Amino acid sequence: MNARADGYRALQSPSMYRPWHQPLFGHSALEQTTRALRVMVWTDEAPEVGARLGFDVFRHDGSTVESLAQVAWVDHQPGDAPARYRLGLSVFAQCGLHFDELEELLAED
């Protein structure tokens, strides 16, 4: 693992992200915790460093934990890797309860 990935833990649950845009009406914006989790995910499409994303993590029952994320780094991967890119994300849960739940879905250090 390179130095960039240091401190980022691999997510052990399926996830998906999408570009995040400020809602037209501010009251509909997602809430977020002040603390972030440092998460590493694999993807075939890479957003730009600094991009804000809507980030959903799937629970074991198929429901999702919605959160916001910011792209910290992007690493292009060799051809034999599971995906074309590895992303480092700072993930902000919507509340403390979701923060704890997201932490449980991360790999052990």
All heavy atoms as an XYZ file, in Angstrom:
865
protein
N       0.849     -1.169      0.000
C       0.000      0.000      0.000
C       0.899      1.237      0.000
O       1.851      1.307      0.747
C      -0.870     -0.040      1.258
C      -2.032      0.913      1.195
S      -3.124      0.771      2.618
C      -3.872     -0.804      2.348
N       0.590      2.219     -0.832
C       1.450      3.390     -0.892
C       1.180      4.364      0.252
O       0.229      4.208      1.004
C       1.323      4.083     -2.256
C      -0.036      4.710     -2.473
O      -0.723      5.077     -1.528
N      -0.426      4.833     -3.715
N       2.008      5.375      0.378
C       1.887      6.329      1.479
C       0.559      7.071      1.440
O       0.032      7.466      2.463
C       3.047      7.315      1.437
N       0.014      7.275      0.265
C      -1.249      7.976      0.148
C      -2.377      7.239      0.859
O      -3.287      7.841      1.397
C      -1.607      8.105     -1.318
C      -1.997      9.478     -1.700
C      -2.461      9.464     -3.120
N      -1.793     10.537     -3.790
C      -2.004     10.888     -5.013
N      -2.842     10.205     -5.750
N      -1.383     11.882     -5.551
N      -2.351      5.935      0.812
C      -3.412      5.124      1.400
C      -3.261      4.979      2.908
O      -4.152      4.471      3.566
C      -3.441      3.751      0.744
N      -2.161      5.435      3.466
C      -1.934      5.323      4.894
C      -3.045      6.030      5.667
O      -3.344      7.186      5.423
C      -0.570      5.922      5.255
C      -0.192      5.635      6.687
O      -0.478      4.526      7.162
O       0.379      6.534      7.329
N      -3.662      5.318      6.583
C      -4.727      5.904      7.379
C      -6.106      5.771      6.756
O      -7.098      6.125      7.372
N      -6.199      5.274      5.543
C      -7.479      5.051      4.882
C      -7.790      3.567      4.959
O      -6.959      2.736      4.633
C      -7.439      5.509      3.425
C      -7.431      7.003      3.301
C      -6.255      7.720      3.473
C      -8.599      7.706      3.052
C      -6.237      9.097      3.384
C      -8.594      9.086      2.956
C      -7.416      9.771      3.128
O      -7.401     11.142      3.051
N      -8.985      3.243      5.412
C      -9.369      1.838      5.565
C     -10.318      1.435      4.445
O     -11.180      2.202      4.040
C     -10.038      1.630      6.920
C      -9.055      1.869      8.070
C      -9.720      1.670      9.399
N     -10.625      2.785      9.662
C     -11.536      2.793     10.643
N     -11.664      1.753     11.430
N     -12.305      3.840     10.826
N     -10.151      0.209      3.979
C     -10.990     -0.303      2.885
C     -12.395     -0.575      3.387
O     -12.591     -1.159      4.451
C     -10.384     -1.581      2.323
N     -13.378     -0.143      2.628
C     -14.774     -0.401      2.950
C     -15.085     -1.860      2.650
O     -14.716     -2.371      1.603
C     -15.644      0.524      2.106
C     -17.101      0.638      2.496
C     -17.237      1.251      3.888
C     -17.829      1.510      1.495
N     -15.756     -2.541      3.573
C     -16.062     -3.960      3.409
C     -17.503     -4.197      3.018
O     -17.986     -5.320      3.085
C     -15.740     -4.709      4.709
C     -14.268     -4.718      5.042
C     -13.452     -5.365      3.936
O     -13.573     -6.546      3.659
N     -12.626     -4.574      3.273
N     -18.208     -3.165      2.626
C     -19.585     -3.281      2.151
C     -19.672     -2.614      0.786
O     -18.922     -1.678      0.515
C     -20.551     -2.587      3.114
O     -20.604     -3.261      4.331
N     -20.595     -3.070     -0.060
C     -20.762     -2.398     -1.353
C     -21.167     -0.943     -1.149
O     -21.832     -0.611     -0.162
C     -21.884     -3.194     -2.030
C     -22.022     -4.451     -1.252
C     -21.501     -4.189      0.118
N     -20.774     -0.102     -2.064
C     -21.128      1.307     -1.965
C     -21.313      1.878     -3.358
O     -20.937      1.262     -4.348
C     -20.026      2.081     -1.236
O     -18.817      2.034     -1.964
N     -21.901      3.060     -3.417
C     -21.996      3.769     -4.683
C     -21.907      5.258     -4.388
O     -22.258      5.713     -3.302
C     -23.274      3.422     -5.437
C     -24.532      3.885     -4.791
S     -25.930      3.432     -5.827
C     -27.237      4.267     -4.963
N     -21.396      5.996     -5.350
C     -21.327      7.437     -5.184
C     -21.877      8.120     -6.415
O     -22.022      7.516     -7.467
C     -19.902      7.902     -4.890
C     -18.910      7.718     -6.007
C     -18.819      8.630     -7.050
C     -18.063      6.613     -6.028
C     -17.908      8.456     -8.075
C     -17.152      6.441     -7.055
C     -17.083      7.370     -8.074
O     -16.181      7.199     -9.093
N     -22.229      9.365     -6.233
C     -22.744     10.182     -7.323
C     -22.305     11.617     -7.071
O     -22.064     11.986     -5.922
C     -24.265     10.082     -7.400
C     -24.960     10.590     -6.159
C     -26.360     10.010     -5.989
N     -26.938     10.389     -4.723
C     -26.599      9.907     -3.542
N     -25.661      9.005     -3.442
N     -27.187     10.321     -2.439
N     -22.207     12.422     -8.094
C     -21.849     13.828     -7.870
C     -22.874     14.473     -6.938
O     -24.063     14.159     -6.989
C     -21.927     14.452     -9.264
C     -21.785     13.303    -10.200
C     -22.392     12.117     -9.511
N     -22.403     15.336     -6.066
C     -23.291     16.030     -5.141
C     -23.424     17.479     -5.583
O     -22.434     18.118     -5.937
C     -22.724     15.975     -3.719
C     -23.643     16.581     -2.707
C     -24.683     15.957     -2.086
C     -23.603     17.907     -2.187
N     -25.305     16.821     -1.219
C     -24.659     18.036     -1.264
C     -22.789     19.016     -2.420
C     -24.911     19.208     -0.578
C     -23.041     20.182     -1.722
C     -24.085     20.271     -0.809
N     -24.647     17.961     -5.583
C     -24.918     19.350     -5.934
C     -25.705     19.987     -4.798
O     -26.604     19.343     -4.236
C     -25.718     19.437     -7.230
C     -25.060     18.765     -8.388
N     -23.956     19.300     -9.024
C     -25.302     17.589     -9.015
C     -23.572     18.486     -9.986
N     -24.369     17.436    -10.001
N     -25.385     21.219     -4.480
C     -26.133     21.949     -3.461
C     -27.607     21.983     -3.878
O     -27.916     22.378     -4.990
C     -25.591     23.377     -3.340
C     -26.311     24.236     -2.330
C     -26.032     23.814     -0.898
O     -24.928     23.394     -0.569
N     -27.039     23.904     -0.068
N     -28.530     21.537     -2.998
C     -29.945     21.575     -3.353
C     -30.418     23.015     -3.568
O     -29.865     23.949     -2.977
C     -30.648     20.958     -2.145
C     -29.585     20.249     -1.397
C     -28.300     20.931     -1.698
N     -31.431     23.165     -4.393
C     -32.004     24.480     -4.648
C     -32.496     25.130     -3.355
O     -32.326     26.317     -3.130
C     -33.174     24.322     -5.625
C     -33.307     25.344     -6.730
C     -31.993     25.558     -7.449
C     -34.400     24.961     -7.690
N     -33.083     24.307     -2.503
C     -33.588     24.789     -1.227
C     -32.700     24.228     -0.129
O     -32.614     23.023      0.052
C     -35.043     24.357     -1.031
C     -35.932     24.838     -2.142
C     -36.292     23.984     -3.174
C     -36.360     26.145     -2.185
C     -37.086     24.425     -4.213
C     -37.162     26.606     -3.221
C     -37.528     25.748     -4.237
N     -32.026     25.101      0.611
C     -31.036     24.688      1.601
C     -31.550     23.727      2.644
O     -30.814     22.884      3.140
N     -32.846     23.795      2.975
C     -33.386     22.923      4.029
C     -33.395     21.456      3.611
O     -33.528     20.576      4.448
C     -34.793     23.370      4.438
C     -35.806     23.229      3.364
N     -35.962     24.147      2.362
C     -36.710     22.246      3.134
C     -36.929     23.750      1.554
N     -37.392     22.601      1.988
N     -33.233     21.169      2.325
C     -33.231     19.778      1.873
C     -31.820     19.190      1.792
O     -31.645     18.050      1.405
C     -33.938     19.651      0.522
O     -33.256     20.411     -0.452
N     -30.801     19.980      2.173
C     -29.426     19.480      2.143
C     -29.220     18.439      3.241
O     -29.820     18.529      4.311
C     -28.438     20.628      2.329
N     -28.384     17.456      2.955
C     -28.070     16.445      3.969
C     -27.330     17.083      5.136
O     -26.493     17.962      4.950
C     -27.169     15.354      3.365
C     -27.788     14.397      2.372
C     -26.716     13.462      1.825
C     -28.893     13.598      3.011
N     -27.639     16.628      6.322
C     -26.864     17.016      7.502
C     -25.563     16.220      7.455
O     -25.472     15.206      6.781
C     -27.635     16.636      8.769
C     -28.999     17.280      8.881
C     -28.922     18.664      9.489
O     -28.042     18.890     10.320
O     -29.742     19.510      9.109
N     -24.551     16.662      8.208
C     -23.316     15.879      8.263
C     -22.611     16.076      9.591
O     -22.743     17.109     10.221
C     -22.380     16.233      7.113
C     -21.709     17.577      7.229
C     -20.746     17.823      6.087
O     -21.087     17.612      4.943
N     -19.560     18.285      6.400
N     -21.886     15.037      9.993
C     -21.087     15.114     11.207
C     -19.862     15.989     10.949
O     -19.485     16.211      9.801
C     -20.617     13.710     11.648
O     -19.910     13.102     10.562
C     -21.797     12.829     12.044
N     -19.250     16.478     12.012
C     -18.033     17.282     11.855
C     -16.813     16.391     11.704
O     -15.814     16.809     11.127
C     -17.838     18.231     13.048
O     -17.861     17.466     14.256
C     -18.947     19.282     13.090
N     -16.864     15.160     12.223
C     -15.767     14.200     12.066
C     -15.957     13.389     10.801
O     -17.071     13.034     10.447
C     -15.743     13.231     13.250
C     -15.014     13.768     14.442
C     -14.998     12.785     15.606
N     -14.528     11.461     15.241
C     -14.969     10.345     15.825
N     -15.870     10.385     16.775
N     -14.494      9.182     15.463
N     -14.861     13.089     10.145
C     -14.920     12.289      8.917
C     -14.231     10.947      9.133
O     -13.301     10.827      9.929
C     -14.225     13.034      7.777
N     -14.693      9.948      8.410
C     -14.017      8.655      8.327
C     -13.171      8.656      7.067
O     -13.606      9.142      6.022
C     -15.041      7.520      8.256
C     -15.863      7.293      9.507
C     -17.038      6.380      9.203
C     -14.991      6.686     10.588
N     -11.980      8.116      7.158
C     -11.099      8.035      5.982
C     -11.249      6.655      5.381
O     -10.821      5.667      5.955
C      -9.671      8.355      6.396
C      -9.587      9.811      6.797
C      -8.307     10.328      7.360
N      -7.141      9.504      7.354
C      -5.911      9.968      7.342
N      -5.693     11.256      7.324
N      -4.886      9.154      7.373
N     -11.880      6.616      4.212
C     -12.296      5.378      3.563
C     -11.602      5.243      2.212
O     -11.434      6.219      1.494
C     -13.832      5.384      3.359
C     -14.293      4.159      2.600
C     -14.539      5.490      4.697
N     -11.236      4.018      1.870
C     -10.638      3.732      0.576
C     -11.582      2.814     -0.196
O     -12.043      1.805      0.337
C      -9.288      3.050      0.773
C      -8.546      2.796     -0.507
S      -6.929      2.063     -0.212
C      -7.325      0.652      0.790
N     -11.898      3.192     -1.444
C     -12.786      2.386     -2.280
C     -12.160      2.199     -3.660
O     -11.309      2.982     -4.081
C     -14.190      3.026     -2.421
C     -14.890      3.118     -1.079
C     -14.126      4.384     -3.082
N     -12.596      1.157     -4.347
C     -12.166      0.872     -5.707
C     -13.266      1.306     -6.653
O     -14.447      1.140     -6.360
C     -11.930     -0.634     -5.891
C     -10.843     -1.196     -5.050
C     -10.963     -1.688     -3.783
C      -9.471     -1.331     -5.401
N      -9.743     -2.125     -3.335
C      -8.810     -1.921     -4.311
C      -8.744     -1.014     -6.532
C      -7.458     -2.197     -4.319
C      -7.398     -1.286     -6.549
C      -6.758     -1.875     -5.451
N     -12.904      1.830     -7.821
C     -13.896      2.282     -8.790
C     -13.297      2.281    -10.196
O     -12.079      2.347    -10.348
C     -14.414      3.696     -8.433
O     -15.390      4.102     -9.385
C     -13.289      4.711     -8.398
N     -14.149      2.197    -11.196
C     -13.678      2.269    -12.579
C     -13.757      3.677    -13.148
O     -13.254      3.941    -14.225
C     -14.467      1.299    -13.466
C     -14.012     -0.133    -13.258
O     -12.813     -0.350    -12.984
O     -14.855     -1.038    -13.347
N     -14.418      4.580    -12.457
C     -14.484      5.975    -12.870
C     -14.031      6.820    -11.691
O     -14.487      6.623    -10.571
C     -15.904      6.356    -13.265
C     -16.403      5.589    -14.468
C     -17.836      5.923    -14.809
O     -18.401      6.857    -14.211
O     -18.378      5.251    -15.676
N     -13.167      7.769    -11.957
C     -12.605      8.557    -10.862
C     -13.038     10.012    -10.932
O     -12.788     10.683    -11.927
C     -11.084      8.474    -10.887
N     -13.677     10.507     -9.879
C     -13.959     11.938     -9.822
C     -12.669     12.698     -9.519
O     -11.652     12.099     -9.171
C     -14.950     12.049     -8.660
C     -14.696     10.845     -7.827
C     -14.175      9.782     -8.736
N     -12.701     14.008     -9.643
C     -11.519     14.817     -9.371
C     -11.272     14.955     -7.881
O     -12.209     14.919     -7.085
C     -11.687     16.204     -9.989
C     -11.697     16.178    -11.504
C     -11.694     17.576    -12.092
O     -11.264     18.520    -11.404
O     -12.117     17.700    -13.243
N     -10.017     15.127     -7.514
C      -9.666     15.388     -6.114
C     -10.391     16.655     -5.680
O     -10.446     17.643     -6.406
C      -8.131     15.547     -5.956
C      -7.771     16.041     -4.568
C      -7.433     14.229     -6.265
N     -10.986     16.589     -4.502
C     -11.738     17.718     -3.968
C     -13.221     17.682     -4.270
O     -13.994     18.437     -3.693
N     -13.649     16.793     -5.186
C     -15.067     16.711     -5.542
C     -15.898     16.278     -4.345
O     -15.468     15.445     -3.546
C     -15.262     15.737     -6.701
N     -17.092     16.834     -4.208
C     -18.048     16.406     -3.178
C     -18.972     15.379     -3.803
O     -19.420     15.536     -4.936
C     -18.853     17.590     -2.664
C     -17.948     18.567     -1.986
C     -18.333     19.124     -0.682
N     -19.129     18.328      0.198
C     -19.909     18.874      1.121
N     -19.995     20.165      1.243
N     -20.603     18.116      1.937
N     -19.254     14.336     -3.052
C     -20.060     13.222     -3.555
C     -21.164     12.876     -2.575
O     -20.981     12.990     -1.361
C     -19.188     11.970     -3.720
C     -17.921     12.088     -4.546
C     -17.103     10.809     -4.425
C     -18.253     12.384     -5.993
N     -22.280     12.428     -3.116
C     -23.243     11.706     -2.307
C     -22.718     10.286     -2.231
O     -22.342      9.707     -3.253
N     -22.637      9.707     -1.048
C     -21.997      8.406     -0.879
C     -22.919      7.506     -0.074
O     -23.261      7.820      1.060
C     -20.656      8.597     -0.166
C     -19.827      7.366     -0.066
C     -19.289      6.764     -1.192
C     -19.548      6.797      1.174
C     -18.505      5.623     -1.099
C     -18.765      5.660      1.278
C     -18.245      5.073      0.140
N     -23.358      6.411     -0.672
C     -24.250      5.456     -0.013
C     -23.518      4.150      0.225
O     -22.890      3.609     -0.689
C     -25.477      5.172     -0.882
C     -26.319      6.413     -1.140
O     -26.253      7.351     -0.328
O     -27.039      6.434     -2.152
N     -23.624      3.640      1.438
C     -23.028      2.357      1.799
C     -24.161      1.390      2.090
O     -25.095      1.717      2.830
C     -22.111      2.495      3.038
C     -21.530      1.147      3.423
C     -21.010      3.507      2.770
N     -24.099      0.204      1.492
C     -25.163     -0.779      1.661
C     -24.959     -1.576      2.941
O     -23.886     -2.125      3.183
C     -25.212     -1.732      0.463
C     -25.722     -1.060     -0.782
C     -24.845     -0.414     -1.641
C     -27.080     -1.056     -1.071
C     -25.308      0.224     -2.776
C     -27.547     -0.417     -2.210
C     -26.668      0.228     -3.064
N     -26.016     -1.635      3.730
C     -26.030     -2.489      4.925
C     -26.240     -3.930      4.468
O     -26.587     -4.189      3.315
C     -27.175     -2.083      5.847
C     -27.056     -0.716      6.451
C     -28.279     -0.458      7.337
N     -28.225      0.823      7.977
C     -29.010      1.859      7.677
N     -29.916      1.754      6.705
N     -28.899      2.986      8.341
N     -26.088     -4.852      5.400
C     -26.241     -6.278      5.071
C     -27.676     -6.625      4.686
O     -27.902     -7.606      3.983
C     -25.759     -7.142      6.234
C     -24.338     -6.849      6.608
N     -23.277     -7.095      5.749
C     -23.791     -6.282      7.699
C     -22.146     -6.708      6.310
N     -22.427     -6.213      7.500
N     -28.655     -5.813      5.113
C     -30.058     -6.078      4.762
C     -30.462     -5.422      3.441
O     -31.610     -5.495      3.029
C     -30.994     -5.632      5.885
C     -31.017     -4.116      6.087
O     -30.340     -3.375      5.334
O     -31.720     -3.669      7.024
N     -29.533     -4.755      2.751
C     -29.809     -4.141      1.461
C     -30.191     -2.672      1.525
O     -30.212     -1.998      0.510
N     -30.485     -2.156      2.724
C     -30.765     -0.726      2.852
C     -29.437      0.033      2.826
O     -28.367     -0.574      2.850
C     -31.546     -0.441      4.138
O     -30.782     -0.809      5.271
N     -29.490      1.345      2.762
C     -28.259      2.126      2.651
C     -28.112      3.124      3.788
O     -29.086      3.575      4.384
C     -28.205      2.910      1.328
O     -29.330      3.789      1.256
C     -28.193      2.001      0.134
N     -26.866      3.461      4.067
C     -26.514      4.563      4.952
C     -26.064      5.690      4.028
O     -25.072      5.544      3.309
C     -25.363      4.194      5.920
C     -25.009      5.376      6.804
C     -25.731      2.980      6.752
N     -26.810      6.785      4.009
C     -26.470      7.913      3.146
C     -25.486      8.826      3.852
O     -25.602      9.075      5.047
C     -27.717      8.727      2.802
C     -28.683      8.024      1.897
C     -29.865      8.920      1.571
O     -29.641     10.099      1.218
O     -30.991      8.433      1.688
N     -24.525      9.326      3.093
C     -23.558     10.253      3.664
C     -23.020     11.156      2.558
O     -23.374     11.015      1.394
C     -22.413      9.488      4.336
O     -21.776      8.647      3.401
N     -22.176     12.077      2.942
C     -21.474     12.942      2.007
C     -20.004     12.579      2.058
O     -19.505     12.140      3.094
C     -21.655     14.410      2.387
C     -23.078     14.946      2.294
C     -23.148     16.352      2.884
C     -23.552     14.959      0.860
N     -19.302     12.761      0.961
C     -17.866     12.443      0.931
C     -17.133     13.487      0.108
O     -17.721     14.148     -0.748
C     -17.648     11.055      0.336
N     -15.855     13.609      0.405
C     -14.986     14.468     -0.397
C     -13.796     13.634     -0.835
O     -13.207     12.894     -0.034
C     -14.521     15.676      0.410
C     -13.744     16.658     -0.431
C     -13.598     18.000      0.256
O     -13.976     18.175      1.395
N     -13.031     18.942     -0.471
N     -13.431     13.741     -2.113
C     -12.326     12.956     -2.670
C     -11.005     13.562     -2.205
O     -10.711     14.719     -2.486
C     -12.389     12.917     -4.211
C     -11.223     12.111     -4.774
C     -13.724     12.351     -4.678
N     -10.213     12.766     -1.467
C      -8.924     13.223     -0.951
C      -7.787     12.908     -1.919
O      -6.855     13.693     -2.063
C      -8.642     12.581      0.407
N      -7.844     11.744     -2.560
C      -6.815     11.351     -3.523
C      -7.372     10.307     -4.476
O      -8.355      9.642     -4.186
C      -5.546     10.845     -2.839
C      -5.726      9.795     -1.781
C      -5.800      9.995     -0.431
C      -5.852      8.376     -1.961
N      -5.982      8.796      0.220
C      -6.005      7.793     -0.685
C      -5.857      7.550     -3.073
C      -6.161      6.418     -0.501
C      -6.009      6.174     -2.896
C      -6.156      5.627     -1.615
N      -6.719     10.194     -5.617
C      -7.079      9.216     -6.653
C      -5.788      8.559     -7.120
O      -4.836      9.240     -7.480
C      -7.766      9.900     -7.859
C      -8.047      8.880     -8.962
C      -9.030     10.630     -7.439
N      -5.746      7.226     -7.109
C      -4.595      6.475     -7.618
C      -5.037      5.588     -8.762
O      -5.940      4.763     -8.609
C      -3.991      5.579     -6.522
C      -2.951      6.288     -5.691
O      -2.458      7.336     -6.126
O      -2.633      5.790     -4.599
N      -4.396      5.758     -9.930
C      -4.633      4.868    -11.068
C      -3.997      3.529    -10.727
O      -2.893      3.474    -10.185
C      -4.023      5.474    -12.341
C      -4.436      4.759    -13.560
N      -3.769      3.659    -14.045
C      -5.473      4.966    -14.396
C      -4.376      3.225    -15.125
N      -5.413      4.015    -15.370
N      -4.683      2.440    -11.032
C      -4.216      1.103    -10.673
C      -3.733      0.335    -11.901
O      -4.184      0.592    -13.018
C      -5.352      0.332     -9.987
C      -5.821      0.968     -8.699
C      -4.727      1.008     -7.662
O      -4.295     -0.025     -7.168
N      -4.252      2.196     -7.333
N      -2.828     -0.632    -11.704
C      -2.353     -1.443    -12.831
C      -3.479     -2.322    -13.386
O      -4.511     -2.511    -12.743
C      -1.245     -2.295    -12.205
C      -1.503     -2.282    -10.743
C      -2.227     -1.010    -10.433
N      -3.258     -2.864    -14.560
C      -4.269     -3.646    -15.258
C      -4.798     -4.855    -14.511
O      -5.924     -5.276    -14.735
N      -4.018     -5.442    -13.615
C      -4.471     -6.637    -12.907
C      -5.192     -6.313    -11.598
O      -5.581     -7.206    -10.857
C      -3.291     -7.571    -12.631
C      -2.207     -6.927    -11.779
O      -2.222     -5.685    -11.622
O      -1.347     -7.668    -11.272
N      -5.408     -5.048    -11.300
C      -6.102     -4.630    -10.075
C      -7.610     -4.871    -10.224
O      -8.114     -4.999    -11.345
C      -5.827     -3.157     -9.796
N      -8.343     -4.913     -9.099
C      -9.796     -5.156     -9.160
C     -10.585     -4.052     -9.878
O     -11.693     -4.284    -10.322
C     -10.226     -5.221     -7.701
C      -8.998     -5.244     -6.886
C      -7.847     -4.846     -7.741
N     -10.031     -2.855     -9.947
C     -10.694     -1.739    -10.632
C      -9.615     -0.786    -11.142
O      -8.450     -0.889    -10.774
C     -11.635     -1.019     -9.683
N     -10.012      0.163    -11.981
C      -9.041      1.076    -12.597
C      -8.468      2.098    -11.617
O      -7.358      2.573    -11.798
C      -9.699      1.796    -13.767
C     -10.020      0.854    -14.908
C     -10.763      1.512    -16.041
N     -10.084      2.720    -16.480
C     -10.663      3.700    -17.154
N     -11.943      3.625    -17.453
N      -9.982      4.750    -17.535
N      -9.240      2.449    -10.576
C      -8.794      3.484     -9.637
C      -9.060      3.065     -8.208
O      -9.966      2.280     -7.925
C      -9.549      4.807     -9.877
C      -9.375      5.343    -11.259
C     -10.319      5.088    -12.247
C      -8.260      6.103    -11.596
C     -10.167      5.571    -13.532
C      -8.100      6.592    -12.882
C      -9.056      6.322    -13.846
O      -8.899      6.803    -15.113
N      -8.273      3.641     -7.322
C      -8.504      3.549     -5.890
C      -8.690      4.984     -5.416
O      -7.901      5.867     -5.770
C      -7.298      2.909     -5.215
C      -7.631      2.129     -4.004
C      -6.476      1.316     -3.538
N      -5.193      2.024     -3.652
C      -4.122      1.722     -2.975
N      -4.134      0.719     -2.148
N      -3.007      2.392     -3.127
N      -9.735      5.234     -4.646
C     -10.026      6.573     -4.150
C      -9.876      6.624     -2.643
O     -10.274      5.696     -1.947
C     -11.475      6.977     -4.457
C     -11.991      6.942     -5.872
C     -13.441      7.413     -5.901
C     -11.142      7.798     -6.772
N      -9.344      7.721     -2.150
C      -9.375      8.020     -0.725
C     -10.480      9.032     -0.505
O     -10.497     10.092     -1.139
N     -11.433      8.692      0.349
C     -12.568      9.562      0.612
C     -12.620      9.960      2.077
O     -12.383      9.131      2.953
C     -13.887      8.853      0.273
C     -14.083      8.351     -1.146
C     -15.395      7.575     -1.237
C     -14.068      9.500     -2.132
N     -12.954     11.207      2.327
C     -13.319     11.656      3.668
C     -14.836     11.601      3.702
O     -15.506     12.340      2.975
C     -12.838     13.088      3.911
O     -11.439     13.142      3.868
N     -15.377     10.688      4.506
C     -16.812     10.440      4.527
C     -17.420     11.064      5.781
O     -16.963     10.816      6.896
C     -17.113      8.926      4.480
C     -18.604      8.658      4.570
C     -16.540      8.319      3.208
N     -18.459     11.864      5.570
C     -19.164     12.541      6.654
C     -20.555     11.932      6.773
O     -21.383     12.078      5.876
C     -19.285     14.041      6.354
C     -17.958     14.729      6.240
C     -17.317     14.813      5.016
C     -17.347     15.267      7.351
C     -16.084     15.444      4.896
C     -16.106     15.895      7.243
C     -15.480     15.976      6.013
N     -20.791     11.224      7.875
C     -22.101     10.629      8.118
C     -23.107     11.735      8.427
O     -22.734     12.873      8.726
C     -22.012      9.656      9.285
N     -24.392     11.389      8.376
C     -25.425     12.388      8.660
C     -25.591     12.639     10.152
O     -26.037     13.706     10.552
C     -26.762     11.944      8.075
C     -26.790     12.009      6.567
C     -28.176     11.724      6.041
O     -29.148     12.259      6.533
N     -28.258     10.877      5.042
N     -25.248     11.659     10.972
C     -25.396     11.821     12.419
C     -24.421     10.876     13.105
O     -23.824     10.014     12.470
C     -26.833     11.529     12.858
S     -27.336      9.816     12.581
N     -24.274     11.034     14.413
C     -23.352     10.199     15.170
C     -23.664      8.723     15.072
O     -22.765      7.887     14.985
N     -24.949      8.378     15.063
C     -25.354      6.973     14.958
C     -24.893      6.372     13.636
O     -24.354      5.270     13.587
C     -26.875      6.852     15.094
C     -27.458      5.450     15.063
C     -26.915      4.610     16.206
C     -28.975      5.512     15.130
N     -25.062      7.113     12.541
C     -24.595      6.630     11.239
C     -23.076      6.586     11.182
O     -22.509      5.723     10.527
C     -25.130      7.508     10.101
C     -26.577      7.297      9.819
N     -27.312      8.176      9.080
C     -27.433      6.305     10.181
C     -28.555      7.732      8.989
N     -28.646      6.605      9.651
N     -22.409      7.520     11.863
C     -20.949      7.512     11.920
C     -20.471      6.189     12.526
O     -19.603      5.521     11.969
C     -20.447      8.700     12.752
C     -18.954      8.831     12.786
C     -18.294      9.623     11.856
C     -18.189      8.182     13.754
C     -16.920      9.763     11.880
C     -16.816      8.311     13.786
C     -16.179      9.102     12.845
N     -21.054      5.796     13.649
C     -20.684      4.535     14.304
C     -20.972      3.340     13.401
O     -20.184      2.399     13.320
C     -21.428      4.375     15.629
C     -21.018      5.417     16.661
O     -19.941      6.029     16.508
O     -21.791      5.629     17.614
N     -22.100      3.379     12.718
C     -22.465      2.276     11.830
C     -21.494      2.175     10.652
O     -21.055      1.084     10.290
C     -23.892      2.493     11.318
C     -24.448      1.326     10.571
C     -25.903      1.507     10.202
O     -26.479      2.599     10.398
O     -26.468      0.529      9.690
N     -21.130      3.319     10.065
C     -20.160      3.305      8.969
C     -18.813      2.762      9.449
O     -18.147      2.006      8.732
C     -19.986      4.695      8.383
C     -21.123      5.201      7.508
C     -20.906      6.668      7.154
C     -21.267      4.356      6.266
N     -18.426      3.138     10.650
C     -17.161      2.643     11.189
C     -17.155      1.126     11.301
O     -16.167      0.463     11.043
C     -16.880      3.297     12.540
C     -15.457      3.624     12.718
C     -15.192      4.524     13.904
O     -16.004      4.617     14.814
O     -14.111      5.121     13.882
N     -18.304      0.538     11.661
C     -18.421     -0.914     11.757
C     -18.310     -1.590     10.393
O     -17.945     -2.764     10.307
C     -19.750     -1.295     12.411
C     -19.790     -0.973     13.897
C     -21.143     -1.318     14.510
O     -21.931     -2.048     13.876
O     -21.404     -0.844     15.616
N     -18.642     -0.876      9.323
C     -18.604     -1.450      7.974
C     -17.210     -1.370      7.344
O     -17.002     -1.852      6.245
C     -19.628     -0.747      7.069
C     -21.087     -0.938      7.466
C     -21.989     -0.018      6.635
C     -21.520     -2.388      7.317
N     -16.277     -0.772      8.052
C     -14.900     -0.668      7.552
C     -14.097     -1.909      7.909
O     -14.423     -2.624      8.854
C     -14.208      0.558      8.143
C     -14.746      1.912      7.690
C     -14.091      3.017      8.489
C     -14.497      2.116      6.219
N     -13.034     -2.124      7.162
C     -12.147     -3.249      7.456
C     -11.429     -3.012      8.766
O     -11.253     -1.892      9.205
C     -11.123     -3.401      6.338
N     -11.029     -4.084      9.383
C     -10.186     -3.983     10.573
C      -8.842     -3.428     10.185
O      -8.341     -3.683      9.099
C      -9.991     -5.368     11.202
C     -11.276     -5.977     11.740
C     -11.893     -5.194     12.866
O     -11.149     -4.716     13.737
O     -13.123     -5.053     12.889
N      -8.232     -2.641     11.047
C      -6.888     -2.101     10.774
C      -5.857     -3.204     10.840
O      -5.976     -4.148     11.509
C      -6.529     -1.030     11.796
C      -7.271      0.271     11.502
O      -7.656      0.485     10.338
O      -7.454      1.049     12.437
